[in-house]
Amino acid sequence: MITPTIVEFEGALLCGASAPMSLRFFAPWTLWPKVMPQLSRVGNRCNADLISLRSFDGVPVFGPTADPSFTYWGGAEVKGPNEGFEHLEIPPGTYAVFHYKGLSSDSAVWRYIYSQWLPNSSWELDDRPHFECLGAKYKNEDPNSEEKIYIPIK
């Protein structure tokens, strides 16, 4: 399906908002309306991209009956803290980066990554955030939308 690029991520500071969620009860659309109007106040953004992130408590287990909980974050990468926002340090490390084109609601790419690509690779999940970089080609729920999916590996 998709072959990832393996990269050494330098780390980043995320500025935005967060909410507790799980895979079964994943509702990012409840968080983004709170974040988007506020991001115009952020003066030290690194770029115009948005970050959609899941911070698990430990290395998550995925499978047909698994429902790992996590803190979901929506925001932008910044050079330093911003008053009135939540912040999260994304630590440096190795990531498998998948360039995905398609509907953001299509879970097939996630099933492929966690149930096919990862078990058949020489890598295993690492205990760091999983995130997507939503750049200029991202168009929510458009079949031509593009994003980069970052999966922490070791």
C-alpha atoms as an extended CHARMM CRD file, in Angstrom:
* protein
*
       154  EXT
         1         1  MET       CA              0.0000000000        0.0000000000        0.0000000000  PROA      1               0.0000000000
         2         2  ILE       CA              2.1920000000        2.8710000000        1.2770000000  PROA      2               0.0000000000
         3         3  THR       CA              5.9140000000        2.6190000000        1.9240000000  PROA      3               0.0000000000
         4         4  PRO       CA              7.0810000000        4.9780000000        4.6710000000  PROA      4               0.0000000000
         5         5  THR       CA             10.1820000000        7.0860000000        4.8340000000  PROA      5               0.0000000000
         6         6  ILE       CA             12.1740000000        6.5380000000        8.0340000000  PROA      6               0.0000000000
         7         7  VAL       CA             13.2610000000        9.8680000000        9.5420000000  PROA      7               0.0000000000
         8         8  GLU       CA             14.9940000000       11.1820000000       12.6340000000  PROA      8               0.0000000000
         9         9  PHE       CA             12.5500000000       13.7380000000       14.0190000000  PROA      9               0.0000000000
        10        10  GLU       CA             14.2690000000       16.5780000000       15.9000000000  PROA      10              0.0000000000
        11        11  GLY       CA             11.4210000000       17.1320000000       18.3390000000  PROA      11              0.0000000000
        12        12  ALA       CA              8.9730000000       20.0100000000       18.5090000000  PROA      12              0.0000000000
        13        13  LEU       CA              6.7860000000       22.0860000000       20.7940000000  PROA      13              0.0000000000
        14        14  LEU       CA              3.0590000000       21.8090000000       20.0940000000  PROA      14              0.0000000000
        15        15  CYS       CA              0.7510000000       24.6800000000       21.0160000000  PROA      15              0.0000000000
        16        16  GLY       CA             -3.0020000000       24.1170000000       21.0450000000  PROA      16              0.0000000000
        17        17  ALA       CA             -5.6260000000       22.2430000000       23.0440000000  PROA      17              0.0000000000
        18        18  SER       CA             -6.2320000000       18.6780000000       24.1590000000  PROA      18              0.0000000000
        19        19  ALA       CA             -9.0090000000       16.3220000000       25.2220000000  PROA      19              0.0000000000
        20        20  PRO       CA             -9.1530000000       12.7060000000       26.4500000000  PROA      20              0.0000000000
        21        21  MET       CA            -10.3600000000       10.2210000000       23.8160000000  PROA      21              0.0000000000
        22        22  SER       CA            -10.0660000000        6.5900000000       22.7300000000  PROA      22              0.0000000000
        23        23  LEU       CA            -10.0300000000        4.8530000000       19.3640000000  PROA      23              0.0000000000
        24        24  ARG       CA            -13.6490000000        3.7760000000       19.7620000000  PROA      24              0.0000000000
        25        25  PHE       CA            -14.7440000000        7.2490000000       20.8590000000  PROA      25              0.0000000000
        26        26  PHE       CA            -12.4380000000        9.3260000000       18.6520000000  PROA      26              0.0000000000
        27        27  ALA       CA            -14.0710000000       12.6910000000       17.9540000000  PROA      27              0.0000000000
        28        28  PRO       CA            -11.4260000000       15.1890000000       16.7650000000  PROA      28              0.0000000000
        29        29  TRP       CA            -14.1540000000       17.4210000000       15.2990000000  PROA      29              0.0000000000
        30        30  THR       CA            -15.1120000000       18.3350000000       18.8900000000  PROA      30              0.0000000000
        31        31  LEU       CA            -11.6640000000       19.8320000000       19.5670000000  PROA      31              0.0000000000
        32        32  TRP       CA            -10.7510000000       21.6580000000       16.3510000000  PROA      32              0.0000000000
        33        33  PRO       CA            -13.5130000000       24.3290000000       16.5530000000  PROA      33              0.0000000000
        34        34  LYS       CA            -11.9720000000       25.3630000000       19.8890000000  PROA      34              0.0000000000
        35        35  VAL       CA             -8.4330000000       25.4800000000       18.4560000000  PROA      35              0.0000000000
        36        36  MET       CA             -8.7550000000       27.0160000000       14.9940000000  PROA      36              0.0000000000
        37        37  PRO       CA            -10.1390000000       30.4550000000       15.9680000000  PROA      37              0.0000000000
        38        38  GLN       CA             -7.3920000000       30.8270000000       18.5790000000  PROA      38              0.0000000000
        39        39  LEU       CA             -4.3860000000       29.9000000000       16.4010000000  PROA      39              0.0000000000
        40        40  SER       CA             -4.4100000000       33.3380000000       14.7410000000  PROA      40              0.0000000000
        41        41  ARG       CA             -3.1660000000       34.7020000000       18.1040000000  PROA      41              0.0000000000
        42        42  VAL       CA             -0.0240000000       32.5530000000       17.9600000000  PROA      42              0.0000000000
        43        43  GLY       CA              2.8340000000       34.7430000000       16.7840000000  PROA      43              0.0000000000
        44        44  ASN       CA              5.7470000000       32.3090000000       16.9160000000  PROA      44              0.0000000000
        45        45  ARG       CA              4.5260000000       29.4460000000       14.7230000000  PROA      45              0.0000000000
        46        46  CYS       CA              7.2080000000       27.4840000000       12.8880000000  PROA      46              0.0000000000
        47        47  ASN       CA              5.0220000000       27.1070000000        9.7870000000  PROA      47              0.0000000000
        48        48  ALA       CA              1.3970000000       27.1580000000        8.6180000000  PROA      48              0.0000000000
        49        49  ASP       CA              0.8850000000       23.3940000000        9.1500000000  PROA      49              0.0000000000
        50        50  LEU       CA             -1.5320000000       21.9730000000       11.6940000000  PROA      50              0.0000000000
        51        51  ILE       CA             -0.6970000000       19.0130000000       13.9240000000  PROA      51              0.0000000000
        52        52  SER       CA             -3.2090000000       16.3060000000       14.8730000000  PROA      52              0.0000000000
        53        53  LEU       CA             -1.6550000000       14.2070000000       17.6610000000  PROA      53              0.0000000000
        54        54  ARG       CA             -2.3890000000       11.2760000000       19.9660000000  PROA      54              0.0000000000
        55        55  SER       CA             -0.3750000000       10.9230000000       23.1580000000  PROA      55              0.0000000000
        56        56  PHE       CA             -0.8290000000        7.4320000000       24.6130000000  PROA      56              0.0000000000
        57        57  ASP       CA              0.0990000000        6.4580000000       28.1540000000  PROA      57              0.0000000000
        58        58  GLY       CA              2.7610000000        3.9020000000       27.2000000000  PROA      58              0.0000000000
        59        59  VAL       CA              3.0180000000        1.8890000000       23.9970000000  PROA      59              0.0000000000
        60        60  PRO       CA             -0.5330000000        1.2280000000       22.7480000000  PROA      60              0.0000000000
        61        61  VAL       CA             -1.8130000000       -2.2040000000       21.7760000000  PROA      61              0.0000000000
        62        62  PHE       CA             -3.9000000000       -2.2650000000       18.6140000000  PROA      62              0.0000000000
        63        63  GLY       CA             -6.2460000000       -5.0350000000       17.5330000000  PROA      63              0.0000000000
        64        64  PRO       CA             -9.8710000000       -5.8830000000       16.8390000000  PROA      64              0.0000000000
        65        65  THR       CA            -10.9360000000       -5.6410000000       20.4940000000  PROA      65              0.0000000000
        66        66  ALA       CA             -8.3860000000       -3.0800000000       21.7100000000  PROA      66              0.0000000000
        67        67  ASP       CA             -9.5420000000        0.4380000000       22.5460000000  PROA      67              0.0000000000
        68        68  PRO       CA             -6.4940000000        2.3380000000       23.8150000000  PROA      68              0.0000000000
        69        69  SER       CA             -7.1800000000        5.6770000000       25.4460000000  PROA      69              0.0000000000
        70        70  PHE       CA             -5.0630000000        8.7360000000       24.7370000000  PROA      70              0.0000000000
        71        71  THR       CA             -4.9330000000       12.4840000000       24.9400000000  PROA      71              0.0000000000
        72        72  TYR       CA             -5.8340000000       13.9910000000       21.5770000000  PROA      72              0.0000000000
        73        73  TRP       CA             -4.1550000000       17.2640000000       20.6320000000  PROA      73              0.0000000000
        74        74  GLY       CA             -4.8600000000       19.7650000000       17.8970000000  PROA      74              0.0000000000
        75        75  GLY       CA             -2.5370000000       22.6610000000       17.2830000000  PROA      75              0.0000000000
        76        76  ALA       CA              0.5790000000       23.9990000000       15.6070000000  PROA      76              0.0000000000
        77        77  GLU       CA              4.3310000000       23.7680000000       16.0550000000  PROA      77              0.0000000000
        78        78  VAL       CA              5.7890000000       26.8120000000       17.7850000000  PROA      78              0.0000000000
        79        79  LYS       CA              9.2170000000       28.1660000000       18.7240000000  PROA      79              0.0000000000
        80        80  GLY       CA              8.2090000000       28.8610000000       22.3260000000  PROA      80              0.0000000000
        81        81  PRO       CA              5.2480000000       28.8980000000       24.7300000000  PROA      81              0.0000000000
        82        82  ASN       CA              2.1570000000       31.0130000000       24.1290000000  PROA      82              0.0000000000
        83        83  GLU       CA              0.0410000000       32.3410000000       26.9700000000  PROA      83              0.0000000000
        84        84  GLY       CA             -3.4780000000       30.9490000000       27.1180000000  PROA      84              0.0000000000
        85        85  PHE       CA             -2.6670000000       27.6820000000       25.3200000000  PROA      85              0.0000000000
        86        86  GLU       CA             -1.7520000000       24.1640000000       26.3140000000  PROA      86              0.0000000000
        87        87  HSD       CA              1.6820000000       22.9270000000       25.2320000000  PROA      87              0.0000000000
        88        88  LEU       CA              3.2230000000       19.5130000000       24.6180000000  PROA      88              0.0000000000
        89        89  GLU       CA              6.8700000000       18.6400000000       23.9700000000  PROA      89              0.0000000000
        90        90  ILE       CA              7.1270000000       16.1050000000       21.1580000000  PROA      90              0.0000000000
        91        91  PRO       CA             10.4320000000       14.3470000000       21.9220000000  PROA      91              0.0000000000
        92        92  PRO       CA             12.9820000000       13.5920000000       19.2180000000  PROA      92              0.0000000000
        93        93  GLY       CA             13.2770000000       10.1010000000       17.8110000000  PROA      93              0.0000000000
        94        94  THR       CA             12.8270000000        7.8130000000       14.8410000000  PROA      94              0.0000000000
        95        95  TYR       CA              9.5350000000        7.9410000000       12.9600000000  PROA      95              0.0000000000
        96        96  ALA       CA              8.0370000000        6.0660000000       10.0320000000  PROA      96              0.0000000000
        97        97  VAL       CA              6.4250000000        8.7780000000        7.9130000000  PROA      97              0.0000000000
        98        98  PHE       CA              3.5950000000        7.7420000000        5.6040000000  PROA      98              0.0000000000
        99        99  HSD       CA              2.5170000000       10.1560000000        2.8750000000  PROA      99              0.0000000000
       100       100  TYR       CA             -1.2380000000        9.5710000000        2.7610000000  PROA      100             0.0000000000
       101       101  LYS       CA             -3.6870000000       10.7920000000        0.1360000000  PROA      101             0.0000000000
       102       102  GLY       CA             -7.3960000000       10.2890000000        0.7240000000  PROA      102             0.0000000000
       103       103  LEU       CA            -10.2600000000       10.8770000000        3.1080000000  PROA      103             0.0000000000
       104       104  SER       CA             -9.1760000000       11.6220000000        6.6650000000  PROA      104             0.0000000000
       105       105  SER       CA            -12.0140000000        9.4200000000        7.9340000000  PROA      105             0.0000000000
       106       106  ASP       CA            -10.8300000000        6.3410000000        6.0000000000  PROA      106             0.0000000000
       107       107  SER       CA             -9.4030000000        4.0130000000        8.6530000000  PROA      107             0.0000000000
       108       108  ALA       CA             -7.8940000000        1.5980000000        6.0840000000  PROA      108             0.0000000000
       109       109  VAL       CA             -4.5410000000        3.3950000000        6.1960000000  PROA      109             0.0000000000
       110       110  TRP       CA             -4.3650000000        2.9490000000        9.9860000000  PROA      110             0.0000000000
       111       111  ARG       CA             -5.2740000000       -0.7420000000        9.7780000000  PROA      111             0.0000000000
       112       112  TYR       CA             -2.5590000000       -1.1720000000        7.1490000000  PROA      112             0.0000000000
       113       113  ILE       CA              0.0960000000        0.6050000000        9.2480000000  PROA      113             0.0000000000
       114       114  TYR       CA             -0.5910000000       -1.2050000000       12.5170000000  PROA      114             0.0000000000
       115       115  SER       CA             -1.7000000000       -4.6480000000       11.3010000000  PROA      115             0.0000000000
       116       116  GLN       CA              0.3830000000       -5.1150000000        8.1400000000  PROA      116             0.0000000000
       117       117  TRP       CA              3.3110000000       -2.7350000000        7.7510000000  PROA      117             0.0000000000
       118       118  LEU       CA              4.5150000000       -2.6510000000       11.3740000000  PROA      118             0.0000000000
       119       119  PRO       CA              4.3450000000       -6.4270000000       12.1270000000  PROA      119             0.0000000000
       120       120  ASN       CA              6.1350000000       -7.1870000000        8.8450000000  PROA      120             0.0000000000
       121       121  SER       CA              8.8670000000       -4.5770000000        9.3670000000  PROA      121             0.0000000000
       122       122  SER       CA             11.9850000000       -4.7660000000       11.5240000000  PROA      122             0.0000000000
       123       123  TRP       CA             10.5810000000       -1.9440000000       13.6980000000  PROA      123             0.0000000000
       124       124  GLU       CA              8.3900000000       -1.8290000000       16.7860000000  PROA      124             0.0000000000
       125       125  LEU       CA              6.2970000000        0.9820000000       18.2500000000  PROA      125             0.0000000000
       126       126  ASP       CA              8.0160000000        3.4110000000       20.5640000000  PROA      126             0.0000000000
       127       127  ASP       CA              6.4820000000        5.2920000000       23.4980000000  PROA      127             0.0000000000
       128       128  ARG       CA              6.1710000000        8.7210000000       21.8610000000  PROA      128             0.0000000000
       129       129  PRO       CA              3.2450000000       10.6120000000       20.3070000000  PROA      129             0.0000000000
       130       130  HSD       CA              1.6810000000        9.4990000000       17.0190000000  PROA      130             0.0000000000
       131       131  PHE       CA              0.7710000000       12.4930000000       14.8570000000  PROA      131             0.0000000000
       132       132  GLU       CA             -0.1950000000       13.8290000000       11.4700000000  PROA      132             0.0000000000
       133       133  CYS       CA              1.1790000000       16.9160000000        9.8010000000  PROA      133             0.0000000000
       134       134  LEU       CA             -1.6680000000       18.6560000000        7.9850000000  PROA      134             0.0000000000
       135       135  GLY       CA              0.0210000000       20.9090000000        5.4490000000  PROA      135             0.0000000000
       136       136  ALA       CA             -1.0890000000       22.9960000000        2.4810000000  PROA      136             0.0000000000
       137       137  LYS       CA             -2.4580000000       19.9690000000        0.6070000000  PROA      137             0.0000000000
       138       138  TYR       CA             -4.6880000000       18.8660000000        3.4940000000  PROA      138             0.0000000000
       139       139  LYS       CA             -8.3930000000       19.2900000000        2.7630000000  PROA      139             0.0000000000
       140       140  ASN       CA            -10.5850000000       17.7120000000        5.4360000000  PROA      140             0.0000000000
       141       141  GLU       CA            -12.7600000000       14.9120000000        3.9990000000  PROA      141             0.0000000000
       142       142  ASP       CA            -11.6350000000       15.4810000000        0.4000000000  PROA      142             0.0000000000
       143       143  PRO       CA            -10.4530000000       12.3820000000       -1.5300000000  PROA      143             0.0000000000
       144       144  ASN       CA             -7.5080000000       14.4430000000       -2.8430000000  PROA      144             0.0000000000
       145       145  SER       CA             -6.4170000000       15.5420000000        0.6300000000  PROA      145             0.0000000000
       146       146  GLU       CA             -2.7910000000       14.8310000000        1.5910000000  PROA      146             0.0000000000
       147       147  GLU       CA             -1.1120000000       14.5120000000        4.9720000000  PROA      147             0.0000000000
       148       148  LYS       CA              1.9650000000       12.9890000000        6.5410000000  PROA      148             0.0000000000
       149       149  ILE       CA              1.4020000000       10.3640000000        9.2330000000  PROA      149             0.0000000000
       150       150  TYR       CA              4.2100000000       10.0310000000       11.8220000000  PROA      150             0.0000000000
       151       151  ILE       CA              4.4360000000        6.6980000000       13.6640000000  PROA      151             0.0000000000
       152       152  PRO       CA              7.0880000000        6.4690000000       16.4620000000  PROA      152             0.0000000000
       153       153  ILE       CA              9.3610000000        3.4560000000       15.9990000000  PROA      153             0.0000000000
       154       154  LYS       CA             12.5100000000        1.9360000000       17.4600000000  PROA      154             0.0000000000
